[in-house]
Amino acid sequence: MKVFFHYCSFGFSNCYVLGTETASREAIIIDPGNIDKAILDFIEQKNYKLMGVLITHDHLNHVHGLRTLKRIYDVEIYAVDHLILEHKTNMVKDGDSLNIGSFHIEVISVPGHSSDSAVFKIDHLLFTGDALNAGMLGTTASSYGAEVQMAALRTKIFPLPGNYIVLPGHGPPSTLETERRFNAGIQNFEQHKNKRRSYNMETWGD
């Protein structure tokens, strides 16, 4: 499979086009924050047939390009939410496995940054949206959200056997092994958690 990585000017988000290198020439798009000439040229000049659109979460800088995309292609959308912008989706949930054309996709729910955040595992690739970026974790609105997100990453993402290429919603690609070992967001989370625990013990202790 071939990944076209495009940095979208709208919201400074990453948009990905994943295409097969077989005679079927199929492609899917992950997080169309902006659909511009570079993306359309990649699809059309390589004669790809667009099979589907995956949405990691419904924040505008990851979905804004859907309006343009749907005017050009009659393509199905797959997301945790039932509606993205004004478009109905094929709803997916944690643990789902689905085939879109020749792509086999596994859905992993990682709420926290948003309630509908999902990671899509395709072969050796992890499309992580904003839940996991290179060296960082997704921002959350509360300490509870941070706990929920960290629990999902610990139980569902980091234990995945072997190594994977991490393709996040913002910033450069990474690898799962690198994030397991060196992610500064995890270290900051642990430090703040220990501080909160220490404060609670001092406040409520005898």
LOSEMAR-409620 format. One line per 3 residues: number of its first residue (from 0); their letters; for each residue x negated, y, z of C-alpha. Coordinates in nm, 4 decimals. Example, Ala and Ser with C-alpha at 12.3 -4.5 7.8 and 13.67 -1.06 7.14 Angstrom:
BEGIN
0> as> -1.2300,-0.4500,0.7800 | -1.3670,-0.1060,0.7140
//
This chain:
BEGIN
0> mkv> 0.0000,0.0000,0.0000 | -0.1084,0.3544,-0.0690 | -0.0374,0.6463,0.1658
3> ffh> -0.0065,0.9996,0.0332 | -0.0654,1.2338,0.3255 | 0.0685,1.5859,0.2792
6> ycs> 0.0470,1.8728,0.5244 | 0.3769,2.0622,0.5112 | 0.3600,2.4382,0.5473
9> fgf> 0.7018,2.4395,0.7131 | 0.6332,2.3850,1.0819 | 0.2797,2.2604,1.0049
12> snc> 0.4064,1.9026,1.0041 | 0.2858,1.5934,0.8235 | 0.4926,1.4329,0.5491
15> yvl> 0.3956,1.0880,0.4222 | 0.4742,0.9028,0.1016 | 0.4001,0.5314,0.1223
18> gte> 0.3858,0.3543,-0.2127 | 0.3273,-0.0011,-0.3294 | 0.0485,-0.0827,-0.5701
21> tas> 0.2442,-0.3658,-0.7301 | 0.4404,-0.3622,-1.0555 | 0.7570,-0.2643,-0.8657
24> rea> 0.6138,0.0861,-0.7975 | 0.8317,0.1506,-0.4921 | 0.7894,0.4299,-0.2371
27> iii> 0.9347,0.5574,0.0873 | 0.9000,0.8971,0.2528 | 0.8446,0.9485,0.6246
30> dpg> 0.9473,1.2824,0.7782 | 1.0182,1.5177,0.4857 | 0.9547,1.8421,0.6720
33> nid> 0.9114,2.0143,0.3387 | 0.9476,1.8792,-0.0150 | 0.7282,2.0705,-0.2575
36> kai> 0.5665,2.0243,-0.5969 | 0.2731,1.8213,-0.4622 | 0.5044,1.5561,-0.3172
39> ldf> 0.7319,1.5448,-0.6203 | 0.4326,1.5232,-0.8566 | 0.2900,1.2319,-0.6590
42> ieq> 0.6183,1.0396,-0.6877 | 0.6949,1.1240,-1.0505 | 0.3468,1.1050,-1.2024
45> kny> 0.2900,0.7619,-1.0501 | 0.6359,0.6464,-1.1596 | 0.7427,0.5518,-0.8104
48> klm> 1.1022,0.4561,-0.7391 | 1.1991,0.6218,-0.4111 | 1.3660,0.3552,-0.1955
51> gvl> 1.4345,0.5332,0.1333 | 1.3542,0.8072,0.3815 | 1.2504,0.7377,0.7414
54> ith> 1.3006,1.0018,1.0116 | 1.0986,0.9702,1.3314 | 1.3139,1.2332,1.5067
57> dhl> 1.5518,1.5110,1.4101 | 1.3477,1.8242,1.4838 | 1.3810,2.0670,1.1940
60> nhv> 1.0141,2.0765,1.0996 | 1.0356,1.7027,1.0243 | 1.3619,1.6998,0.8278
63> hgl> 1.3967,2.0400,0.6601 | 1.3039,1.8994,0.3191 | 1.5965,1.6564,0.3174
66> rtl> 1.8212,1.9123,0.1495 | 1.5831,1.9436,-0.1444 | 1.5146,1.5710,-0.1561
69> kri> 1.8821,1.4743,-0.1663 | 1.9457,1.7122,-0.4571 | 1.6861,1.5253,-0.6618
72> ydv> 1.7129,1.1622,-0.5470 | 2.0072,0.9476,-0.4463 | 1.8227,0.7920,-0.1565
75> eiy> 1.9247,0.6400,0.1783 | 1.8116,0.7913,0.5097 | 1.7158,0.5784,0.8114
78> avd> 1.7092,0.7287,1.1611 | 1.8140,0.6720,1.5210 | 2.0671,0.9559,1.4898
81> hli> 2.3810,0.8973,1.2820 | 2.3563,1.2425,1.1236 | 2.0483,1.4387,1.0149
84> leh> 2.1305,1.7919,0.9080 | 2.4542,1.7307,0.7150 | 2.3510,1.3866,0.5886
87> ktn> 2.4808,1.0566,0.7224 | 2.2121,0.8013,0.7961 | 2.1685,0.4289,0.8233
90> mvk> 2.1326,0.4087,1.1997 | 1.8441,0.2068,1.3412 | 1.7636,0.1135,1.6982
93> dgd> 1.4797,-0.0195,1.9075 | 1.3665,-0.3644,1.7958 | 1.5258,-0.3499,1.4520
96> sln> 1.3440,-0.5065,1.1593 | 1.4538,-0.3965,0.8164 | 1.3501,-0.4349,0.4579
99> igs> 1.3688,-0.1354,0.2269 | 1.2706,-0.2627,-0.1132 | 0.9417,-0.4432,-0.0617
102> fhi> 0.8644,-0.2582,0.2646 | 0.9101,-0.4427,0.5925 | 0.9666,-0.1941,0.8748
105> evi> 0.9844,-0.2443,1.2503 | 1.1551,0.0203,1.4652 | 1.0185,0.1078,1.8097
108> svp> 1.2110,0.3587,2.0200 | 0.9853,0.5987,2.2135 | 1.2134,0.8633,2.3672
111> ghs> 1.0742,1.1576,2.5599 | 0.9717,1.4209,2.3075 | 1.3304,1.3834,2.1860
114> sds> 1.6025,1.1345,2.2687 | 1.5909,0.9911,1.9152 | 1.2125,0.9590,1.8778
117> avf> 1.1047,0.6412,1.7031 | 0.7820,0.4873,1.5777 | 0.7910,0.2949,1.2487
120> kid> 0.5487,0.0038,1.2138 | 0.4763,-0.0887,0.8539 | 0.2003,-0.3450,0.8008
123> hll> -0.1122,-0.1975,0.9698 | 0.0338,0.1534,0.9916 | 0.2122,0.3274,1.2791
126> ftg> 0.4135,0.6361,1.1887 | 0.4434,0.7887,1.5330 | 0.6196,1.1208,1.4759
129> dal> 0.5501,1.3465,1.7730 | 0.5421,1.0724,2.0371 | 0.1703,1.0084,1.9832
132> nag> -0.0789,1.2374,1.8106 | -0.4555,1.2206,1.7851 | -0.5732,1.2903,2.1396
135> mlg> -0.2328,1.4113,2.2569 | 0.1095,1.2932,2.3664 | 0.4379,1.4440,2.2563
138> tta> 0.5529,1.7475,2.4523 | 0.8544,1.6905,2.6755 | 1.1067,1.9193,2.8425
141> ssy> 1.0628,1.7680,3.1894 | 0.8423,1.5440,3.4000 | 1.1137,1.2798,3.3712
144> gae> 1.0897,1.2933,2.9919 | 0.7125,1.2574,3.0177 | 0.7551,0.9500,3.2405
147> vqm> 1.0017,0.7925,2.9971 | 0.7745,0.8580,2.7012 | 0.4662,0.7246,2.8765
150> aal> 0.6514,0.4104,2.9867 | 0.7596,0.3413,2.6276 | 0.4078,0.3952,2.4934
153> rtk> 0.2591,0.1673,2.7598 | 0.5070,-0.1153,2.7127 | 0.5748,-0.1006,2.3382
156> ifp> 0.2901,0.0701,2.1545 | -0.0429,0.0281,2.3322 | 0.0000,-0.3498,2.3889
159> lpg> 0.0392,-0.4144,2.0151 | -0.2240,-0.6738,1.9247 | -0.5166,-0.5581,1.7183
162> nyi> -0.5755,-0.2155,1.5758 | -0.3501,0.0097,1.3698 | -0.3866,0.3347,1.1825
165> vlp> -0.1875,0.6005,1.3665 | -0.0201,0.8504,1.1335 | 0.1275,1.1233,1.3535
168> ghg> 0.3750,1.4009,1.2894 | 0.1074,1.6673,1.3399 | -0.2673,1.6721,1.3040
171> pps> -0.5133,1.4146,1.1689 | -0.4771,1.0372,1.1545 | -0.6281,0.8232,1.4276
174> tle> -0.6392,0.4589,1.5304 | -0.4493,0.2876,1.8061 | -0.7701,0.1680,1.9695
177> ter> -0.9047,0.5238,1.9797 | -0.5848,0.6469,2.1462 | -0.5842,0.3599,2.3942
180> rfn> -0.9342,0.4553,2.5068 | -0.9686,0.8294,2.4634 | -0.6295,1.0027,2.4421
183> agi> -0.6644,1.3172,2.6560 | -0.2869,1.3443,2.6926 | -0.2795,1.0161,2.8830
186> qnf> -0.5588,1.1356,3.1119 | -0.3738,1.4637,3.1787 | -0.0529,1.2735,3.2457
189> eqh> -0.2252,1.0522,3.5028 | -0.3913,1.3495,3.6737 | -0.0629,1.5398,3.7048
192> knk> 0.1157,1.2272,3.8221 | -0.1436,1.1726,4.0951 | -0.1145,1.5377,4.2022
195> rrs> 0.2634,1.5091,4.2242 | 0.2337,1.1874,4.4249 | -0.0172,1.3490,4.6618
198> ynm> 0.2041,1.6560,4.7065 | 0.5102,1.4424,4.7800 | 0.3212,1.2383,5.0380
201> etw> 0.1921,1.5520,5.2103 | 0.5344,1.7189,5.2012 | 0.7431,1.4263,5.3192
204> gd> 0.4894,1.2364,5.5290 | 0.5008,1.2228,5.9080
//
